[in-house]
Amino acid sequence: MPRSYWDWEEMLKPNANGFFPTRRHQPAVRVARSHCMLLEEGLDNVFARHKRLAAATRAAVTHWGLEVLCLEPAEYSPVLTAVLMPPGHDADKFRKVVLENYNMSLGSGLSKVAGKCFASAISRVQ
C-alpha cells in the first residue's frame, strides 16, 4: 500500500520549488536520526544554539534594512524568523533565487502574507 510517509518523491517534488514538505512527508528515518542528533548534542545545547542563531538571523535582517514579521521582541521564536519583504518585492521570487543560487530552502508566507514574507528556520548546521 503506497504511503507518502515513505515516498521520497513526495518529499522531493515540493522542495524542488523551494517548499519544505510538511511533517507527514518526512520519512521516519529522518525523524529517528534527528532524535539521535538531539540527544547527542544535549537539549540544553540545542536550545542555546537555536537562540544564538535566531538572534544572529534577526540582527542580519535588521542590518539589511528588512523587517522581522513579529511585533513583540519578547515573542520572537528561537526556531523560526519570518522576514517581511519591502513593498514591490516578491518573497516567492526571492526564495526561488536563494534556492537556485545558494541551495537553501526558505519557508513561504501563507494566507495574508503569501508572497510578502519568507521564513528562515534554524536547524543543525553540519
N, C-alpha and C positions, 0 to 999 in steps of 0.2 A: 504494500500500500504506500503510494508516494506521500511524502510529508515534507513541507518546506523547512522544517526544523533541521533536517539533514541534507537538504538540497543546496549545494554550493552555488548553483546557477541562480537561485533566488536571491542569494546574497550578493553576487557579482553584478547582476542587472542594475539595481538601483545605485550601487556605488560607482558604476561607470559614468553616471550622470551627476556625481557629486553628492548623492544622498546616502546616508548611513542607514542600513536596514534596521528595522525595528527589532526589539529583543526576540520576538518569536522566530526571526530568521537566523539567529545566532546558533550555530551548531553547538551541541553540548560539550564538544571537545574544547572549544574556546572558553566556555564558561568554566569548565573544570581547571584548565590551565591558568586562567585568570585568578581563580580562587587560590591555587597553589602559590602564585606570584605574590598575592596579597599577604598570605601567611608568612612567606619567606621574607618579605620586606618588613613586616610588622605593621599592624594597623596604625599605631601612633605615628610611625614614619610616613605611611601613606597619607594620612590626614595632614600632616605638616607639609609634605611635598605639594599636595593639592593646594593648600592655602598659599604657599610661596609662589607656585606657578600661576595661580589665578591672580594674585596681586601683581605679578610681573606682566601678565596679559593686560590687565586694566591700566597699568602705568603706560604700556606701549600704546594702547588705544587712545589714551588721553594725549600722549605726546604727539601722535599722528593727527590730532585735531578731530578725532571721531568721538562719538558719544556711546557710553555704556547704557544699554537699554534696561536700566534699573534705577528708579528714583531715589531709593534709600540705601546708602552705603552699608548700613547695618544688615541689610537683607541680601548682600552680594553672595553669590554661590561660590563655594570653593571648587566646584567641578564644571561649571558652565558659565560662559560670559557671552551675552548677546550684545552685538555691536550694531548700532544704527548707522546706516549709510547716509551721506549727505543728500539733500534733495537733488533729484535729477540723475542719481546714480542707482543702478540696478544691482541689488545684492546677489541675485542669482547669476548674473553675468560675471560679477567679481568672483564668486565661488567657482565658476567654471574655469576662469583664468588661473586661479590658485591651484585647482586640481590638475589642470593640464601642464602648468609650468613648474609646480613645486610638489606634485604628487601628495597633496594634503587635502583631505576631505573636511569641509566645514559644514555645519548644520544650516538648515534653511529656516527662515521665518515662516510661521504658519498663520493662517487666518488673516487678521487685520494687518499684520506686519509682513506678510508674504512679499518678497521682492524688496523689502525695505531694510531688512537686517539679516545678519548671518550670526551663527553661534560657533564659538570655539570651545571644545570640550577638552578637559585635562585628562590625560591618560599616562600610562607608564611610558617613559621615554627610554628606548634602548639603542 
